[in-house]
């Protein structure tokens, strides 16, 4: 069975989804696209020779054959769009990161999808990077022994022109800052590797651009197993992207995956001299190669009822940690999970 996709939102990330679907053409096809800006919808629709719309209800009524709707709209609108599509049309949902800005919105998305019997997939494509897959396998096999520390660094460049290109960028209501947008994949990876977070203390600033949210920040996370996590995130690198990396340190080994998209295996050292089986893959941009593998995982899940690597509950985990980071920034205190955000500006 070929899984039929439609896109809602034809902005910056849409081209990655179009290509990912085309790369899985034996399993997936793109039926239609939608954007409230007709020029954006038309640009993709005309290029791919498929219908384009400005209203997703109209699109879904005219194309009942659609199996999955990929929601690529502003982060603050993800929940609203997902809930309407699921409630009215009962379609499976792929949603870009972060799945929502507010935890209550994420919970509503999960609940509505469960009630309607559809699946919710949250895009975390870096989990499918070859070095990341091998790192995860080493963790599951216990090769690190006691975990000591994990660090993610996002050192990217987003200038004022980037934020001015769309009015929602850098706003609390629809986007969030570097922790929510650019670093959300890396925070997900850190949590996936180190396990359940217990507390976080964070600081941030807006260094080089004129936006509501932060462009630079650091967070120190304590995990249930005793490991310490460090998040260093900024879009204030100049003149160009520098690094998107992950390092895991344990009593029996150390792994560093660098590059600017967590694709470059730089260190693989274990006391038992285990050698890495994977090779570095250098992508053309910070999005990496993971979207095609992610869409393949979605198709396999729907075709063969395999478990999704990142479902709604899994996607919620990093969102809760991100909210805790903002809670700490606003209060100046260490924040303990699990918690109900009261001071975080995210989604407001």
SVG drawing of the C-alpha trace seen along z (x, -y; Angstrom):
<svg xmlns="http://www.w3.org/2000/svg" viewBox="-15 -45 56 50">
<polyline fill="none" stroke="black" stroke-width="0.4" points="0.0,0.0 1.3,-3.4 1.0,-5.9 -0.5,-9.2 0.7,-12.4 -0.5,-16.0 1.4,-19.0 -0.1,-21.9 2.4,-24.7 4.7,-25.3 7.5,-27.3 11.2,-26.8 11.0,-23.1 8.4,-21.9 11.0,-21.2 12.7,-18.6 9.4,-16.8 8.7,-16.9 12.1,-15.4 11.7,-12.8 8.4,-11.6 9.9,-11.4 12.9,-9.4 10.4,-6.9 8.4,-6.7 7.9,-2.9 6.1,-3.5 4.9,-7.1 3.4,-9.7 2.5,-13.4 -1.1,-14.1 -1.6,-17.8 -0.2,-20.8 -1.8,-23.7 -0.7,-27.1 -2.7,-30.3 -0.1,-32.1 -1.2,-30.9 2.2,-31.8 3.9,-29.3 1.4,-26.6 1.5,-27.2 5.3,-27.1 5.4,-23.5 2.2,-22.4 3.2,-23.6 6.7,-22.1 5.4,-18.7 2.4,-18.8 -0.1,-18.3 -3.1,-20.3 -2.5,-23.2 -4.9,-24.9 -5.2,-27.7 -7.7,-25.9 -6.8,-22.4 -10.5,-21.5 -11.2,-22.0 -8.1,-20.0 -9.1,-17.1 -12.7,-17.1 -11.5,-16.9 -8.9,-14.3 -10.4,-11.7 -7.7,-9.3 -5.1,-11.2 -3.7,-9.0 -1.3,-11.4 -1.2,-15.2 2.2,-16.7 1.8,-19.8 4.6,-22.3 3.0,-25.5 4.2,-27.8 5.0,-25.9 2.3,-27.8 -0.3,-26.7 0.6,-23.0 -1.9,-21.9 -4.8,-23.9 -4.3,-22.6 -3.7,-19.0 -6.8,-18.8 -9.0,-20.3 -7.7,-17.9 -8.0,-14.8 -11.5,-15.8 -13.0,-16.6 -11.1,-14.2 -9.5,-11.5 -6.2,-11.6 -2.8,-10.4 -0.6,-13.3 3.1,-14.0 4.0,-17.2 7.3,-19.1 9.2,-19.9 8.3,-21.1 4.9,-19.3 3.5,-22.3 4.7,-25.2 2.4,-24.6 2.3,-21.2 -1.5,-21.5 -1.6,-21.7 0.6,-18.6 -1.7,-16.7 -4.8,-17.8 -3.1,-16.6 -2.3,-13.2 -5.8,-12.8 -7.7,-13.7 -5.5,-11.4 -6.2,-8.5 -9.9,-9.2 -10.1,-9.2 -7.9,-6.2 -5.2,-7.9 -1.4,-8.0 0.6,-11.0 4.3,-11.2 6.6,-14.0 9.5,-14.8 12.9,-14.2 15.0,-13.3 18.4,-13.5 17.5,-10.2 18.0,-8.6 21.5,-9.9 23.8,-6.9 26.3,-7.9 23.4,-8.6 21.8,-5.2 25.1,-3.5 25.6,-5.6 22.1,-4.6 22.9,-1.0 26.1,-1.3 24.1,-2.8 21.5,0.0 24.2,2.6 25.7,1.0 29.0,0.1 29.3,-3.2 28.8,-1.7 27.9,-4.5 26.9,-7.6 28.8,-10.7 27.9,-13.6 26.2,-14.5 26.6,-17.8 24.8,-19.2 26.0,-22.4 24.0,-24.3 26.2,-27.0 24.3,-28.3 23.8,-31.6 20.4,-33.3 20.6,-37.0 18.0,-39.7 17.0,-39.0 16.0,-35.4 13.8,-36.6 12.3,-39.4 11.4,-37.1 8.3,-35.8 6.5,-37.8 6.0,-34.8 9.7,-34.0 11.2,-34.8 7.8,-35.4 6.7,-33.7 3.2,-33.0 4.2,-31.1 7.9,-30.2 10.0,-30.5 13.7,-31.1 16.8,-29.0 15.9,-26.4 12.5,-25.7 13.3,-26.0 16.9,-25.3 18.0,-23.3 14.8,-21.2 16.3,-18.3 19.5,-18.3 17.6,-18.5 15.6,-15.5 18.8,-13.6 20.4,-14.4 17.3,-13.2 17.0,-10.1 20.6,-9.2 20.7,-10.1 17.1,-9.2 14.7,-10.9 15.6,-14.5 15.1,-15.4 15.9,-19.1 17.2,-22.0 18.8,-25.4 19.1,-27.7 20.1,-31.2 19.6,-33.1 20.0,-36.4 19.1,-38.0 22.5,-38.9 22.6,-40.0 19.0,-40.3 15.8,-42.2 13.3,-39.5 11.0,-38.8 12.7,-35.5 16.3,-34.4 19.0,-33.8 21.6,-32.5 21.3,-30.3 22.8,-27.5 21.1,-24.9 22.4,-22.4 20.3,-19.3 20.4,-16.6 19.2,-13.2 17.7,-10.4 20.8,-8.2 23.1,-10.9 24.4,-12.1 24.7,-15.8 23.6,-17.3 24.8,-20.5 22.9,-22.4 24.7,-25.3 22.6,-26.9 22.9,-30.0 21.9,-31.4 24.3,-34.3 27.3,-32.7 28.7,-34.9 29.2,-34.7 27.8,-31.1 26.8,-27.9 29.5,-26.3 28.3,-23.3 25.5,-21.0 27.0,-18.3 26.4,-15.7 28.9,-14.1 28.2,-11.3 30.8,-10.4 30.7,-7.3 33.0,-5.2 33.8,-2.9 33.8,-5.1 33.3,-8.4 31.6,-9.3 31.4,-12.7 29.2,-13.3 29.9,-16.7 29.5,-18.6 26.8,-21.1 24.0,-18.5 25.0,-15.8 26.3,-13.7 30.1,-13.7 31.4,-10.9 34.5,-12.5 35.3,-10.3 34.5,-6.7 36.7,-5.5 35.8,-2.5 38.0,-0.7 37.3,2.6 38.5,1.0 35.2,1.5 35.4,0.0 32.6,-2.0 30.8,-0.4 29.4,-3.6 30.9,-6.3 30.5,-10.0 27.9,-11.5 28.3,-15.2 25.0,-16.8 24.6,-20.0 22.9,-21.9 21.8,-21.8 18.7,-19.6 20.9,-16.6 19.7,-13.4 17.2,-12.2 13.9,-13.3 13.8,-10.6 14.6,-7.9 11.9,-9.4 9.2,-9.3 10.2,-5.7 9.7,-4.9 6.2,-6.5 5.3,-4.4 6.6,-1.2 4.6,-1.9 1.4,-2.4 1.9,0.4 3.2,3.0 2.0,1.6 5.6,1.2 6.3,-1.0 7.0,-4.6 10.4,-5.9 8.8,-9.2 5.1,-9.2 3.2,-11.9 4.2,-10.7 7.9,-10.6 7.7,-14.0 6.1,-15.4 9.2,-14.5 11.5,-17.0 8.8,-19.6 8.4,-19.3 12.1,-19.7 12.1,-22.8 9.3,-24.3 11.2,-23.6 14.2,-25.5 12.1,-28.6 10.5,-28.3 14.0,-28.3 15.0,-31.3 12.0,-33.3 12.2,-32.4 16.0,-32.3 15.6,-29.0 16.3,-25.3 13.1,-23.7 12.2,-20.1 10.3,-17.9 7.5,-16.9 5.8,-20.3 3.1,-22.6 4.5,-25.6 3.4,-28.9 6.1,-31.4 7.3,-30.2 6.4,-32.6 6.3,-29.8 3.1,-29.8 1.8,-33.0"/>
</svg>
